[in-house]
Amino acid sequence: MARALVVHPPVSVARDFIDYPQVADLGAVQLAAALRARGHDVRLVDAYALPGSTLRWRDDGRAHLGAPVDALLEACAAASPDGADALVVAYTPFHRPPHRDDLLAALLEGLRARFPEAPLLLADAYQSGQHYVEAEGVLEAYPEADAWVKYEAEVTVPALLEAEAPPRGVHRGEQADLEALPLPAWDLVDLDAYWTFHRRFTEHLGRRPGAFPLGPRTLPLVTSRGCPFTCAHCSSNPDRRPDEPKTQRRLPPERLHALVDALADHGASHLYVLDELLNVRRSHFDAFLEAVAARDLRFEVPNGFRADYLEPRHLARMRGRVTTVSVSAESGSPRVLGELVDKKLDLAAIRRAAENAEKAGVPLLVHYMIGLPGETEAEINETLAFALELWDAHQAYPAVQFATPLPGTRLAAETERRGHALPLVDDWGPRFQQVPTTSTVPAEKLALFMRTFRHRLRESRGPKKLVMNVTYVCNNRCTFCAVGTRTQVDGHPTRQREILDKYRRHGITLVDFDGGEPTLNPELVPLIRHARRVGYERVNVTTNGRLCAYEGFAKKLVRSGLTTLLFSVHGPDFKSHAREVGVAEAFDQTVAGIRHCVEHAPAGVELGMNVTLTKTNFEKLEAMTELAWELGLRWLNVQFLTPFGRATTQVAPDTEAAAAVTRGVIDRWRDRMKIQVINLPWCYLPGYEAFLAGDAQKLARHMVFVNNESVNLADYLAERRVKKPVCEGCPYACFCSGFYELEDVPEPEWLVTPESLVRKTRPELEAR
């Protein structure tokens, strides 16, 4: 029998790698066991299990995983001081051509120099569960190697070493009988060094632990190989011949229990399950859950589960043992799912999985992809809407990626059939996150869909700001007022402090005090001081500024602890302003108030102007901007009507015309002032998305009314918005609620009862 040296090489990956390079050594460990079972004298040298094994960032931006090549070569020489009859080097998915990987090349050169007579084999040692990229020219890229064994290696590599002729050329690996395979040879690995490498990998990666973290003593395994489903984008079963069906081979229950027991006996506390699909057969999955429960192990299944085979009892048994359960929806469009992906899945199963995971208290991640050949813009929006529906309703986290045509998949073949040549790339990993490849939709527009979706998702993770109406009393009578005819009454100071405390306990650090006219509430300054005292970091007040015409009050307000102060100004002169606010003297008082506040505001307090556009003032926006500048304000909010109360078509401007005026103001002032546009669908200002971003933030704002009721601000405003046919394929549709309806604007419930002012608040947040 041969003296065989099996080597798992170091790996380099892009920052945005895919799959699980940190456990890519399983193939070498399993192959070493197979060779040993055949009677060979096996030495295993694992680049992940040497004293210096770590993750190190290289100058080219890639991560080096494992020991340095020189250290690995020294370990090989020490492991085989009398030489070796054969060298077998694992050729992982992270070493593929078209390039010659520098780490693997250096290792092969060093091995050839140290063991010049020994045949050198590259072996995929494919275990299932990692994306397999078909490659040509491997031996040309690595002339140091004598042979390459594709796919599985446990049968073919021993046969080649036992043949009379030395191995040469490319060999197709024969599938192993999983029941007959020996257990992985982890006894040949320095597991303390291996787990130290895992710890260093996590520490140096520079990311949060993520959905599938490595535990303190993690060992990888597979309990099955292959997948019986025929999804177009999948690279599973790479050794399947064209006329063969897709199948899955599984360990029988007794062998599965033996594998889990062996890993636990080696000291594992966590298992990293690399199966393509662990729950294809319920009895197999049940046996796995029984085995890990018997040894009290945690586990991660990064390739996820089939949603329609995932039952509530499974989720209940996984609670506390997994960090995240993942399933794949792929698309929210039934046509795309059936015709383009060939998923054979009812989306109702994804909904059930989300509901059941929430009930079980198990975090759920759902995979989607956009940009498939033949997919329309409207179907992309179906997917994004479905993803956000499950996120908003059940906190099922949506992992949306670009469809990526890995060579050898049906998706790649369809991409080429449509006339798109596959790019020649060194690493497919970053393309899963950043680069559209296959889409019928232009790449630039597809990227806009993705940016918009991610923006919407960021703003949908619970409230970040509280908007508190401290009063409905007002000394103006604005033509567009959303408060309308509500009872002119202040909020109850005790209850409003309780609400501030409640939101602060939930982590909120931003608060807006609004009205009515908040300065008319004598409790405003005490409320501001209370907010800062309990930990609010940013406090804004929106005011008409008239009371600030009294210099003493202005000084008191700007030094109360607020951080921003916005003045509502709706005309550049007294006549036009009075027409909007219904009070002749308001303009002079507001301007005087602004001047006093600018004079007395301490450093760090930001002052700005709010302008609401109407039919009679929108053409004066440039003049109002000049007024803001002259008064010393460097922040301008341009607000289209909020469709409640008095804000109807009678006062609304022509939206296209007002948007054009707004665009001109942005063009002329963007380098001098901070400008935000509120309540305008994004399609009116293409290319100006950065100025509309504040609207998306309403998803993360709760508004509390004077009567202590609360709403999600985006949901509240969405009641007056409608989607039109033009919205179906709009890349902004996933968080734009459509066009505002200003016909038959509802008058808010006008009566505020004394009882509603003093009713006790609940400790939890009422709105999403």
Disulfide bonds with the S-S distance in Angstrom:
none
